[in-house]
Amino acid sequence: MDEKAPGPLGVPDQGTLRKLLLEPDAARAQASEGTPMKRIWALCQHGRLNEAAAGAEELLASSDNRFGPLLLLAHIYQCQYRWDEAAWLQGEALRLARTPAAEAGVHHHTGRRLLEEGRHLEAAQEFEMGSRPAPKRR
């Protein structure tokens, strides 16, 4: 049996940087059968932002590891144009980042938010911070 790995559920729209669904049926299945993070992400992808935000807020309140839920909720708030709340959550995620890769991911998310806000210079600075190599530890 030759099974292919599942492809991405969406691709970024070049004009808005938001994801466009390629596989709506797969996203619907994920919304009902996936992990809590995947279910919430799928709700967001389907434009059910109020439900996604409520689910992400509950997940964040009950999580021991807050890093992923912080970024997920920040993304949802970003989709709702709740810039200040998204920025605060991204700042919290940056404080919790324990690896250079995690820090780079937060800078990427922050840069995308700043682009959407029209703050291009600040976005470029965030992307630059996210692309710097981590300092070598002794």
N, CA, C and O atoms as CSV, one atom per row, in Angstrom:
chain,resi,resn,atom,element,x,y,z
A,1,MET,N,N,0.852,-1.173,0.000
A,1,MET,CA,C,0.000,0.000,0.000
A,1,MET,C,C,0.896,1.233,0.000
A,1,MET,O,O,1.802,1.331,0.827
A,2,ASP,N,N,0.667,2.157,-0.892
A,2,ASP,CA,C,1.474,3.348,-1.027
A,2,ASP,C,C,0.684,4.540,-0.496
A,2,ASP,O,O,-0.093,5.158,-1.223
A,3,GLU,N,N,0.896,4.856,0.788
A,3,GLU,CA,C,0.178,5.973,1.390
A,3,GLU,C,C,1.062,7.199,1.401
A,3,GLU,O,O,2.227,7.134,1.792
A,4,LYS,N,N,0.504,8.321,0.970
A,4,LYS,CA,C,1.235,9.583,1.000
A,4,LYS,C,C,0.986,10.258,2.345
A,4,LYS,O,O,-0.092,10.146,2.930
A,5,ALA,N,N,2.002,10.952,2.810
A,5,ALA,CA,C,1.834,11.753,4.027
A,5,ALA,C,C,0.845,12.863,3.721
A,5,ALA,O,O,0.823,13.394,2.611
A,6,PRO,N,N,0.023,13.215,4.708
A,6,PRO,CA,C,-0.940,14.281,4.457
A,6,PRO,C,C,-0.221,15.581,4.147
A,6,PRO,O,O,0.792,15.906,4.766
A,7,GLY,N,N,-0.748,16.318,3.188
A,7,GLY,CA,C,-0.175,17.605,2.821
A,7,GLY,C,C,-0.685,18.695,3.742
A,7,GLY,O,O,-1.457,18.423,4.662
A,8,PRO,N,N,-0.263,19.915,3.504
A,8,PRO,CA,C,-0.717,21.021,4.340
A,8,PRO,C,C,-2.206,21.271,4.140
A,8,PRO,O,O,-2.741,21.076,3.049
A,9,LEU,N,N,-2.861,21.703,5.204
A,9,LEU,CA,C,-4.288,22.029,5.100
A,9,LEU,C,C,-4.505,23.364,4.411
A,9,LEU,O,O,-5.588,23.627,3.888
A,10,GLY,N,N,-3.478,24.212,4.405
A,10,GLY,CA,C,-3.622,25.528,3.801
A,10,GLY,C,C,-2.295,26.083,3.346
A,10,GLY,O,O,-1.230,25.569,3.689
A,11,VAL,N,N,-2.382,27.142,2.566
A,11,VAL,CA,C,-1.199,27.854,2.094
A,11,VAL,C,C,-1.416,29.340,2.366
A,11,VAL,O,O,-2.556,29.802,2.415
A,12,PRO,N,N,-0.333,30.086,2.542
A,12,PRO,CA,C,-0.515,31.523,2.801
A,12,PRO,C,C,-1.013,32.267,1.565
A,12,PRO,O,O,-0.515,32.051,0.460
A,13,ASP,N,N,-1.983,33.130,1.754
A,13,ASP,CA,C,-2.430,34.037,0.712
A,13,ASP,C,C,-1.355,35.119,0.589
A,13,ASP,O,O,-0.981,35.729,1.590
A,14,GLN,N,N,-0.863,35.361,-0.605
A,14,GLN,CA,C,0.237,36.305,-0.797
A,14,GLN,C,C,-0.146,37.742,-0.464
A,14,GLN,O,O,0.720,38.545,-0.118
A,15,GLY,N,N,-1.413,38.073,-0.562
A,15,GLY,CA,C,-1.847,39.431,-0.270
A,15,GLY,C,C,-2.040,39.708,1.204
A,15,GLY,O,O,-1.755,40.807,1.678
A,16,THR,N,N,-2.525,38.710,1.935
A,16,THR,CA,C,-2.861,38.939,3.345
A,16,THR,C,C,-1.980,38.166,4.316
A,16,THR,O,O,-1.988,38.450,5.514
A,17,LEU,N,N,-1.220,37.192,3.821
A,17,LEU,CA,C,-0.410,36.293,4.638
A,17,LEU,C,C,-1.256,35.359,5.503
A,17,LEU,O,O,-0.718,34.626,6.333
A,18,ARG,N,N,-2.564,35.381,5.314
A,18,ARG,CA,C,-3.438,34.461,6.041
A,18,ARG,C,C,-3.516,33.150,5.269
A,18,ARG,O,O,-3.332,33.119,4.052
A,19,LYS,N,N,-3.789,32.074,5.989
A,19,LYS,CA,C,-3.857,30.770,5.319
A,19,LYS,C,C,-5.168,30.607,4.566
A,19,LYS,O,O,-6.241,30.958,5.057
A,20,LEU,N,N,-5.049,30.068,3.368
A,20,LEU,CA,C,-6.205,29.681,2.567
A,20,LEU,C,C,-6.324,28.166,2.655
A,20,LEU,O,O,-5.339,27.453,2.465
A,21,LEU,N,N,-7.502,27.679,2.937
A,21,LEU,CA,C,-7.697,26.242,3.071
A,21,LEU,C,C,-7.585,25.540,1.729
A,21,LEU,O,O,-8.239,25.920,0.757
A,22,LEU,N,N,-6.751,24.515,1.689
A,22,LEU,CA,C,-6.652,23.657,0.505
A,22,LEU,C,C,-7.521,22.425,0.661
A,22,LEU,O,O,-8.086,21.916,-0.307
A,23,GLU,N,N,-7.618,21.958,1.887
A,23,GLU,CA,C,-8.344,20.723,2.185
A,23,GLU,C,C,-9.411,20.986,3.252
A,23,GLU,O,O,-9.211,20.630,4.413
A,24,PRO,N,N,-10.536,21.600,2.885
A,24,PRO,CA,C,-11.553,21.916,3.891
A,24,PRO,C,C,-12.068,20.692,4.637
A,24,PRO,O,O,-12.346,20.774,5.833
A,25,ASP,N,N,-12.199,19.556,3.951
A,25,ASP,CA,C,-12.697,18.351,4.624
A,25,ASP,C,C,-11.717,17.873,5.679
A,25,ASP,O,O,-12.124,17.454,6.763
A,26,ALA,N,N,-10.430,17.934,5.370
A,26,ALA,CA,C,-9.415,17.533,6.346
A,26,ALA,C,C,-9.426,18.482,7.541
A,26,ALA,O,O,-9.255,18.047,8.680
A,27,ALA,N,N,-9.625,19.759,7.292
A,27,ALA,CA,C,-9.683,20.727,8.391
A,27,ALA,C,C,-10.924,20.487,9.251
A,27,ALA,O,O,-10.869,20.621,10.474
A,28,ARG,N,N,-12.039,20.132,8.613
A,28,ARG,CA,C,-13.253,19.817,9.389
A,28,ARG,C,C,-13.031,18.599,10.274
A,28,ARG,O,O,-13.456,18.582,11.430
A,29,ALA,N,N,-12.366,17.580,9.736
A,29,ALA,CA,C,-12.074,16.376,10.525
A,29,ALA,C,C,-11.166,16.731,11.690
A,29,ALA,O,O,-11.356,16.246,12.805
A,30,GLN,N,N,-10.183,17.575,11.430
A,30,GLN,CA,C,-9.268,17.986,12.488
A,30,GLN,C,C,-10.015,18.753,13.580
A,30,GLN,O,O,-9.695,18.630,14.762
A,31,ALA,N,N,-11.000,19.537,13.180
A,31,ALA,CA,C,-11.764,20.324,14.147
A,31,ALA,C,C,-12.563,19.444,15.091
A,31,ALA,O,O,-12.873,19.858,16.209
A,32,SER,N,N,-12.900,18.241,14.660
A,32,SER,CA,C,-13.705,17.382,15.519
A,32,SER,C,C,-12.913,16.229,16.135
A,32,SER,O,O,-13.327,15.682,17.157
A,33,GLU,N,N,-11.787,15.853,15.535
A,33,GLU,CA,C,-11.089,14.652,15.991
A,33,GLU,C,C,-9.668,14.889,16.485
A,33,GLU,O,O,-9.081,13.984,17.077
A,34,GLY,N,N,-9.095,16.061,16.269
A,34,GLY,CA,C,-7.693,16.296,16.595
A,34,GLY,C,C,-7.457,16.583,18.064
A,34,GLY,O,O,-8.373,16.534,18.886
A,35,THR,N,N,-6.212,16.883,18.370
A,35,THR,CA,C,-5.848,17.312,19.721
A,35,THR,C,C,-6.517,18.656,19.983
A,35,THR,O,O,-6.981,19.299,19.041
A,36,PRO,N,N,-6.577,19.097,21.238
A,36,PRO,CA,C,-7.189,20.410,21.489
A,36,PRO,C,C,-6.552,21.535,20.662
A,36,PRO,O,O,-7.264,22.384,20.125
A,37,MET,N,N,-5.226,21.547,20.557
A,37,MET,CA,C,-4.559,22.592,19.758
A,37,MET,C,C,-4.991,22.504,18.293
A,37,MET,O,O,-5.288,23.523,17.669
A,38,LYS,N,N,-5.026,21.289,17.747
A,38,LYS,CA,C,-5.419,21.128,16.344
A,38,LYS,C,C,-6.882,21.465,16.121
A,38,LYS,O,O,-7.237,22.033,15.088
A,39,ARG,N,N,-7.737,21.120,17.081
A,39,ARG,CA,C,-9.160,21.458,16.942
A,39,ARG,C,C,-9.343,22.973,16.920
A,39,ARG,O,O,-10.092,23.506,16.101
A,40,ILE,N,N,-8.657,23.652,17.821
A,40,ILE,CA,C,-8.772,25.113,17.891
A,40,ILE,C,C,-8.211,25.745,16.621
A,40,ILE,O,O,-8.808,26.671,16.072
A,41,TRP,N,N,-7.064,25.249,16.150
A,41,TRP,CA,C,-6.467,25.762,14.919
A,41,TRP,C,C,-7.435,25.587,13.743
A,41,TRP,O,O,-7.592,26.493,12.926
A,42,ALA,N,N,-8.078,24.427,13.662
A,42,ALA,CA,C,-9.016,24.178,12.571
A,42,ALA,C,C,-10.211,25.132,12.649
A,42,ALA,O,O,-10.676,25.624,11.622
A,43,LEU,N,N,-10.707,25.395,13.856
A,43,LEU,CA,C,-11.800,26.371,13.996
A,43,LEU,C,C,-11.361,27.729,13.454
A,43,LEU,O,O,-12.116,28.407,12.757
A,44,CYS,N,N,-10.148,28.107,13.781
A,44,CYS,CA,C,-9.605,29.376,13.296
A,44,CYS,C,C,-9.546,29.379,11.775
A,44,CYS,O,O,-9.932,30.362,11.143
A,45,GLN,N,N,-9.073,28.299,11.186
A,45,GLN,CA,C,-8.951,28.207,9.733
A,45,GLN,C,C,-10.304,28.270,9.040
A,45,GLN,O,O,-10.401,28.708,7.893
A,46,HIS,N,N,-11.338,27.837,9.731
A,46,HIS,CA,C,-12.694,27.899,9.174
A,46,HIS,C,C,-13.367,29.241,9.453
A,46,HIS,O,O,-14.535,29.432,9.118
A,47,GLY,N,N,-12.641,30.158,10.058
A,47,GLY,CA,C,-13.199,31.473,10.325
A,47,GLY,C,C,-14.099,31.535,11.537
A,47,GLY,O,O,-14.789,32.533,11.746
A,48,ARG,N,N,-14.104,30.486,12.338
A,48,ARG,CA,C,-14.932,30.454,13.556
A,48,ARG,C,C,-14.085,31.003,14.707
A,48,ARG,O,O,-13.757,30.298,15.661
A,49,LEU,N,N,-13.745,32.290,14.579
A,49,LEU,CA,C,-12.755,32.903,15.459
A,49,LEU,C,C,-13.226,33.050,16.901
A,49,LEU,O,O,-12.428,32.895,17.825
A,50,ASN,N,N,-14.500,33.343,17.109
A,50,ASN,CA,C,-14.976,33.476,18.487
A,50,ASN,C,C,-14.902,32.137,19.221
A,50,ASN,O,O,-14.500,32.081,20.383
A,51,GLU,N,N,-15.292,31.063,18.537
A,51,GLU,CA,C,-15.185,29.725,19.134
A,51,GLU,C,C,-13.725,29.353,19.368
A,51,GLU,O,O,-13.375,28.793,20.406
A,52,ALA,N,N,-12.884,29.670,18.393
A,52,ALA,CA,C,-11.465,29.355,18.518
A,52,ALA,C,C,-10.850,30.121,19.686
A,52,ALA,O,O,-10.071,29.560,20.456
A,53,ALA,N,N,-11.196,31.396,19.818
A,53,ALA,CA,C,-10.652,32.204,20.916
A,53,ALA,C,C,-11.103,31.650,22.266
A,53,ALA,O,O,-10.298,31.531,23.189
A,54,ALA,N,N,-12.381,31.313,22.382
A,54,ALA,CA,C,-12.879,30.759,23.643
A,54,ALA,C,C,-12.160,29.454,23.985
A,54,ALA,O,O,-11.761,29.241,25.130
A,55,GLY,N,N,-11.997,28.580,22.986
A,55,GLY,CA,C,-11.292,27.324,23.221
A,55,GLY,C,C,-9.845,27.533,23.593
A,55,GLY,O,O,-9.327,26.847,24.475
A,56,ALA,N,N,-9.174,28.478,22.931
A,56,ALA,CA,C,-7.772,28.747,23.233
A,56,ALA,C,C,-7.605,29.379,24.609
A,56,ALA,O,O,-6.634,29.094,25.310
A,57,GLU,N,N,-8.543,30.232,24.999
A,57,GLU,CA,C,-8.484,30.827,26.338
A,57,GLU,C,C,-8.627,29.749,27.410
A,57,GLU,O,O,-7.915,29.765,28.414
A,58,GLU,N,N,-9.555,28.809,27.190
A,58,GLU,CA,C,-9.723,27.696,28.133
A,58,GLU,C,C,-8.482,26.817,28.172
A,58,GLU,O,O,-8.025,26.422,29.244
A,59,LEU,N,N,-7.940,26.513,27.001
A,59,LEU,CA,C,-6.737,25.686,26.927
A,59,LEU,C,C,-5.579,26.359,27.646
A,59,LEU,O,O,-4.854,25.703,28.395
A,60,LEU,N,N,-5.396,27.642,27.434
A,60,LEU,CA,C,-4.315,28.377,28.092
A,60,LEU,C,C,-4.484,28.357,29.607
A,60,LEU,O,O,-3.513,28.167,30.339
A,61,ALA,N,N,-5.705,28.552,30.076
A,61,ALA,CA,C,-5.959,28.562,31.517
A,61,ALA,C,C,-5.673,27.213,32.163
A,61,ALA,O,O,-5.331,27.159,33.345
A,62,SER,N,N,-5.808,26.121,31.412
A,62,SER,CA,C,-5.646,24.791,31.996
A,62,SER,C,C,-4.300,24.140,31.657
A,62,SER,O,O,-4.053,23.000,32.052
A,63,SER,N,N,-3.438,24.844,30.937
A,63,SER,CA,C,-2.188,24.239,30.470
A,63,SER,C,C,-1.038,24.453,31.442
A,63,SER,O,O,-0.862,25.539,31.995
A,64,ASP,N,N,-0.266,23.400,31.638
A,64,ASP,CA,C,0.981,23.527,32.386
A,64,ASP,C,C,2.069,24.113,31.498
A,64,ASP,O,O,2.876,24.926,31.950
A,65,ASN,N,N,2.091,23.703,30.244
A,65,ASN,CA,C,3.035,24.232,29.258
A,65,ASN,C,C,2.283,25.286,28.459
A,65,ASN,O,O,1.503,24.944,27.570
A,66,ARG,N,N,2.502,26.548,28.757
A,66,ARG,CA,C,1.703,27.635,28.196
A,66,ARG,C,C,2.228,28.160,26.857
A,66,ARG,O,O,1.538,28.937,26.198
A,67,PHE,N,N,3.427,27.757,26.442
A,67,PHE,CA,C,4.061,28.338,25.255
A,67,PHE,C,C,3.179,28.198,24.006
A,67,PHE,O,O,2.840,29.202,23.381
A,68,GLY,N,N,2.811,26.990,23.644
A,68,GLY,CA,C,1.991,26.769,22.449
A,68,GLY,C,C,0.636,27.447,22.528
A,68,GLY,O,O,0.250,28.145,21.591
A,69,PRO,N,N,-0.105,27.261,23.630
A,69,PRO,CA,C,-1.396,27.943,23.730
A,69,PRO,C,C,-1.295,29.475,23.676
A,69,PRO,O,O,-2.198,30.132,23.159
A,70,LEU,N,N,-0.204,30.048,24.206
A,70,LEU,CA,C,-0.024,31.502,24.118
A,70,LEU,C,C,0.067,31.946,22.656
A,70,LEU,O,O,-0.591,32.902,22.243
A,71,LEU,N,N,0.892,31.236,21.882
A,71,LEU,CA,C,1.040,31.611,20.471
A,71,LEU,C,C,-0.234,31.361,19.672
A,71,LEU,O,O,-0.574,32.134,18.776
A,72,LEU,N,N,-0.931,30.287,19.995
A,72,LEU,CA,C,-2.185,29.998,19.304
A,72,LEU,C,C,-3.208,31.090,19.575
A,72,LEU,O,O,-3.840,31.592,18.645
A,73,LEU,N,N,-3.377,31.463,20.836
A,73,LEU,CA,C,-4.341,32.513,21.174
A,73,LEU,C,C,-3.909,33.848,20.575
A,73,LEU,O,O,-4.750,34.619,20.113
A,74,ALA,N,N,-2.611,34.129,20.577
A,74,ALA,CA,C,-2.121,35.368,19.956
A,74,ALA,C,C,-2.475,35.393,18.473
A,74,ALA,O,O,-2.879,36.429,17.945
A,75,HIS,N,N,-2.324,34.262,17.809
A,75,HIS,CA,C,-2.669,34.197,16.384
A,75,HIS,C,C,-4.162,34.459,16.164
A,75,HIS,O,O,-4.544,35.182,15.244
A,76,ILE,N,N,-4.984,33.873,17.003
A,76,ILE,CA,C,-6.429,34.074,16.865
A,76,ILE,C,C,-6.776,35.541,17.107
A,76,ILE,O,O,-7.555,36.127,16.357
A,77,TYR,N,N,-6.202,36.131,18.147
A,77,TYR,CA,C,-6.453,37.555,18.409
A,77,TYR,C,C,-5.967,38.406,17.226
A,77,TYR,O,O,-6.603,39.396,16.865
A,78,GLN,N,N,-4.855,38.019,16.638
A,78,GLN,CA,C,-4.350,38.726,15.468
A,78,GLN,C,C,-5.365,38.666,14.333
A,78,GLN,O,O,-5.598,39.664,13.652
A,79,CYS,N,N,-5.962,37.505,14.131
A,79,CYS,CA,C,-6.997,37.361,13.086
A,79,CYS,C,C,-8.219,38.216,13.393
A,79,CYS,O,O,-8.958,38.595,12.484
A,80,GLN,N,N,-8.434,38.521,14.665
A,80,GLN,CA,C,-9.557,39.364,15.080
A,80,GLN,C,C,-9.158,40.843,15.173
A,80,GLN,O,O,-9.950,41.678,15.611
A,81,TYR,N,N,-7.923,41.160,14.758
A,81,TYR,CA,C,-7.393,42.529,14.804
A,81,TYR,C,C,-7.307,43.063,16.232
A,81,TYR,O,O,-7.452,44.263,16.467
A,82,ARG,N,N,-7.071,42.168,17.170
A,82,ARG,CA,C,-6.900,42.540,18.578
A,82,ARG,C,C,-5.398,42.637,18.840
A,82,ARG,O,O,-4.814,41.837,19.569
A,83,TRP,N,N,-4.790,43.668,18.203
A,83,TRP,CA,C,-3.342,43.792,18.155
A,83,TRP,C,C,-2.689,43.833,19.534
A,83,TRP,O,O,-1.721,43.112,19.776
A,84,ASP,N,N,-3.197,44.656,20.433
A,84,ASP,CA,C,-2.554,44.822,21.741
A,84,ASP,C,C,-2.551,43.516,22.534
A,84,ASP,O,O,-1.552,43.164,23.162
A,85,GLU,N,N,-3.665,42.812,22.500
A,85,GLU,CA,C,-3.740,41.540,23.219
A,85,GLU,C,C,-2.816,40.499,22.594
A,85,GLU,O,O,-2.163,39.734,23.303
A,86,ALA,N,N,-2.764,40.474,21.263
A,86,ALA,CA,C,-1.861,39.540,20.579
A,86,ALA,C,C,-0.410,39.862,20.924
A,86,ALA,O,O,0.386,38.957,21.171
A,87,ALA,N,N,-0.065,41.147,20.941
A,87,ALA,CA,C,1.307,41.554,21.259
A,87,ALA,C,C,1.681,41.135,22.687
A,87,ALA,O,O,2.793,40.662,22.924
A,88,TRP,N,N,0.767,41.305,23.621
A,88,TRP,CA,C,1.048,40.925,25.005
A,88,TRP,C,C,1.296,39.420,25.105
A,88,TRP,O,O,2.239,38.985,25.767
A,89,LEU,N,N,0.454,38.633,24.450
A,89,LEU,CA,C,0.618,37.179,24.482
A,89,LEU,C,C,1.930,36.756,23.827
A,89,LEU,O,O,2.598,35.845,24.317
A,90,GLN,N,N,2.303,37.401,22.735
A,90,GLN,CA,C,3.568,37.082,22.088
A,90,GLN,C,C,4.746,37.422,23.002
A,90,GLN,O,O,5.736,36.691,23.036
A,91,GLY,N,N,4.642,38.516,23.734
A,91,GLY,CA,C,5.682,38.864,24.708
A,91,GLY,C,C,5.808,37.810,25.798
A,91,GLY,O,O,6.915,37.457,26.203
A,92,GLU,N,N,4.676,37.310,26.270
A,92,GLU,CA,C,4.696,36.240,27.269
A,92,GLU,C,C,5.342,34.982,26.699
A,92,GLU,O,O,6.134,34.327,27.377
A,93,ALA,N,N,5.004,34.642,25.453
A,93,ALA,CA,C,5.591,33.462,24.815
A,93,ALA,C,C,7.102,33.627,24.669
A,93,ALA,O,O,7.848,32.667,24.864
A,94,LEU,N,N,7.558,34.822,24.330
A,94,LEU,CA,C,8.998,35.060,24.194
A,94,LEU,C,C,9.704,34.855,25.527
A,94,LEU,O,O,10.809,34.314,25.570
A,95,ARG,N,N,9.075,35.282,26.606
A,95,ARG,CA,C,9.675,35.077,27.940
A,95,ARG,C,C,9.752,33.593,28.299
A,95,ARG,O,O,10.651,33.177,29.029
A,96,LEU,N,N,8.820,32.802,27.792
A,96,LEU,CA,C,8.798,31.371,28.100
A,96,LEU,C,C,9.646,30.529,27.146
A,96,LEU,O,O,9.916,29.362,27.427
A,97,ALA,N,N,10.063,31.105,26.033
A,97,ALA,CA,C,10.836,30.352,25.035
A,97,ALA,C,C,12.125,29.846,25.677
A,97,ALA,O,O,12.864,30.612,26.297
A,98,ARG,N,N,12.382,28.558,25.524
A,98,ARG,CA,C,13.541,27.942,26.166
A,98,ARG,C,C,14.637,27.551,25.188
A,98,ARG,O,O,15.714,27.129,25.608
A,99,THR,N,N,14.384,27.685,23.894
A,99,THR,CA,C,15.380,27.322,22.896
A,99,THR,C,C,15.491,28.444,21.864
A,99,THR,O,O,14.554,29.225,21.695
A,100,PRO,N,N,16.619,28.528,21.179
A,100,PRO,CA,C,16.736,29.528,20.115
A,100,PRO,C,C,15.669,29.353,19.032
A,100,PRO,O,O,15.176,30.341,18.486
A,101,ALA,N,N,15.311,28.119,18.721
A,101,ALA,CA,C,14.280,27.879,17.712
A,101,ALA,C,C,12.928,28.415,18.176
A,101,ALA,O,O,12.183,28.995,17.386
A,102,ALA,N,N,12.614,28.225,19.445
A,102,ALA,CA,C,11.349,28.743,19.978
A,102,ALA,C,C,11.343,30.270,19.952
A,102,ALA,O,O,10.339,30.882,19.588
A,103,GLU,N,N,12.459,30.882,20.335
A,103,GLU,CA,C,12.564,32.344,20.279
A,103,GLU,C,C,12.388,32.845,18.850
A,103,GLU,O,O,11.678,33.823,18.613
A,104,ALA,N,N,13.038,32.172,17.896
A,104,ALA,CA,C,12.916,32.566,16.489
A,104,ALA,C,C,11.465,32.461,16.029
A,104,ALA,O,O,10.986,33.317,15.285
A,105,GLY,N,N,10.762,31.412,16.471
A,105,GLY,CA,C,9.358,31.252,16.109
A,105,GLY,C,C,8.499,32.391,16.621
A,105,GLY,O,O,7.611,32.874,15.919
A,106,VAL,N,N,8.765,32.820,17.848
A,106,VAL,CA,C,7.996,33.943,18.411
A,106,VAL,C,C,8.288,35.216,17.617
A,106,VAL,O,O,7.372,35.978,17.309
A,107,HIS,N,N,9.559,35.448,17.286
A,107,HIS,CA,C,9.897,36.637,16.491
A,107,HIS,C,C,9.197,36.591,15.135
A,107,HIS,O,O,8.753,37.624,14.634
A,108,HIS,N,N,9.095,35.413,14.541
A,108,HIS,CA,C,8.392,35.262,13.258
A,108,HIS,C,C,6.913,35.633,13.413
A,108,HIS,O,O,6.373,36.399,12.615
A,109,HIS,N,N,6.267,35.085,14.443
A,109,HIS,CA,C,4.849,35.390,14.672
A,109,HIS,C,C,4.657,36.885,14.928
A,109,HIS,O,O,3.713,37.492,14.424
A,110,THR,N,N,5.553,37.466,15.708
A,110,THR,CA,C,5.469,38.895,16.008
A,110,THR,C,C,5.662,39.718,14.741
A,110,THR,O,O,4.957,40.704,14.524
A,111,GLY,N,N,6.613,39.316,13.910
A,111,GLY,CA,C,6.840,40.020,12.654
A,111,GLY,C,C,5.622,39.985,11.744
A,111,GLY,O,O,5.283,40.983,11.107
A,112,ARG,N,N,4.969,38.836,11.687
A,112,ARG,CA,C,3.756,38.736,10.852
A,112,ARG,C,C,2.660,39.651,11.375
A,112,ARG,O,O,1.948,40.287,10.597
A,113,ARG,N,N,2.526,39.714,12.705
A,113,ARG,CA,C,1.509,40.623,13.266
A,113,ARG,C,C,1.839,42.064,12.912
A,113,ARG,O,O,0.961,42.821,12.498
A,114,LEU,N,N,3.088,42.440,13.073
A,114,LEU,CA,C,3.489,43.813,12.768
A,114,LEU,C,C,3.278,44.149,11.296
A,114,LEU,O,O,2.903,45.274,10.965
A,115,LEU,N,N,3.518,43.182,10.412
A,115,LEU,CA,C,3.224,43.412,8.986
A,115,LEU,C,C,1.748,43.699,8.775
A,115,LEU,O,O,1.384,44.619,8.042
A,116,GLU,N,N,0.903,42.909,9.419
A,116,GLU,CA,C,-0.543,43.114,9.269
A,116,GLU,C,C,-0.971,44.469,9.814
A,116,GLU,O,O,-1.922,45.074,9.320
A,117,GLU,N,N,-0.265,44.936,10.829
A,117,GLU,CA,C,-0.565,46.249,11.406
A,117,GLU,C,C,-0.029,47.387,10.550
A,117,GLU,O,O,-0.337,48.552,10.800
A,118,GLY,N,N,0.774,47.053,9.540
A,118,GLY,CA,C,1.371,48.086,8.702
A,118,GLY,C,C,2.636,48.683,9.302
A,118,GLY,O,O,3.080,49.748,8.874
A,119,ARG,N,N,3.213,48.018,10.275
A,119,ARG,CA,C,4.428,48.492,10.953
A,119,ARG,C,C,5.631,47.744,10.356
A,119,ARG,O,O,6.234,46.883,10.997
A,120,HIS,N,N,5.955,48.102,9.115
A,120,HIS,CA,C,6.898,47.325,8.319
A,120,HIS,C,C,8.321,47.347,8.853
A,120,HIS,O,O,8.982,46.308,8.848
A,121,LEU,N,N,8.816,48.483,9.310
A,121,LEU,CA,C,10.180,48.554,9.829
A,121,LEU,C,C,10.329,47.677,11.071
A,121,LEU,O,O,11.304,46.937,11.206
A,122,GLU,N,N,9.359,47.769,11.970
A,122,GLU,CA,C,9.399,46.942,13.176
A,122,GLU,C,C,9.280,45.456,12.821
A,122,GLU,O,O,9.920,44.611,13.448
A,123,ALA,N,N,8.469,45.146,11.826
A,123,ALA,CA,C,8.334,43.757,11.380
A,123,ALA,C,C,9.673,43.247,10.863
A,123,ALA,O,O,10.087,42.135,11.189
A,124,ALA,N,N,10.345,44.057,10.062
A,124,ALA,CA,C,11.652,43.657,9.526
A,124,ALA,C,C,12.640,43.403,10.663
A,124,ALA,O,O,13.438,42.467,10.599
A,125,GLN,N,N,12.586,44.225,11.689
A,125,GLN,CA,C,13.483,44.038,12.841
A,125,GLN,C,C,13.179,42.723,13.556
A,125,GLN,O,O,14.097,42.019,13.976
A,126,GLU,N,N,11.905,42.391,13.697
A,126,GLU,CA,C,11.531,41.118,14.324
A,126,GLU,C,C,12.011,39.936,13.497
A,126,GLU,O,O,12.541,38.966,14.038
A,127,PHE,N,N,11.823,40.020,12.172
A,127,PHE,CA,C,12.288,38.934,11.310
A,127,PHE,C,C,13.811,38.798,11.391
A,127,PHE,O,O,14.344,37.689,11.375
A,128,GLU,N,N,14.499,39.931,11.479
A,128,GLU,CA,C,15.966,39.900,11.609
A,128,GLU,C,C,16.366,39.230,12.928
A,128,GLU,O,O,17.275,38.399,12.952
A,129,MET,N,N,15.696,39.586,14.013
A,129,MET,CA,C,16.017,38.951,15.307
A,129,MET,C,C,15.779,37.454,15.246
A,129,MET,O,O,16.540,36.675,15.820
A,130,GLY,N,N,14.731,37.052,14.557
A,130,GLY,CA,C,14.419,35.630,14.448
A,130,GLY,C,C,15.376,34.853,13.567
A,130,GLY,O,O,15.447,33.627,13.651
A,131,SER,N,N,16.116,35.563,12.717
A,131,SER,CA,C,17.023,34.861,11.797
A,131,SER,C,C,18.467,34.849,12.270
A,131,SER,O,O,19.317,34.218,11.640
A,132,ARG,N,N,18.759,35.533,13.365
A,132,ARG,CA,C,20.137,35.557,13.873
A,132,ARG,C,C,20.494,34.204,14.466
A,132,ARG,O,O,19.672,33.572,15.129
A,133,PRO,N,N,21.731,33.760,14.223
A,133,PRO,CA,C,22.156,32.495,14.849
A,133,PRO,C,C,22.241,32.661,16.363
A,133,PRO,O,O,22.568,33.734,16.871
A,134,ALA,N,N,21.949,31.605,17.050
A,134,ALA,CA,C,22.005,31.619,18.508
A,134,ALA,C,C,23.454,31.736,18.942
A,134,ALA,O,O,24.342,31.177,18.298
A,135,PRO,N,N,23.706,32.462,20.035
A,135,PRO,CA,C,25.076,32.546,20.541
A,135,PRO,C,C,25.553,31.179,21.013
A,135,PRO,O,O,24.776,30.395,21.557
A,136,LYS,N,N,26.819,30.904,20.802
A,136,LYS,CA,C,27.370,29.619,21.233
A,136,LYS,C,C,27.535,29.635,22.747
A,136,LYS,O,O,27.986,30.616,23.339
A,137,ARG,N,N,27.158,28.528,23.343
A,137,ARG,CA,C,27.272,28.402,24.810
A,137,ARG,C,C,28.559,27.685,25.150
A,137,ARG,O,O,28.999,26.784,24.434
A,138,ARG,N,N,29.142,28.090,26.228
A,138,ARG,CA,C,30.409,27.473,26.649
A,138,ARG,C,C,30.172,26.456,27.715
A,138,ARG,O,O,31.119,25.832,28.193
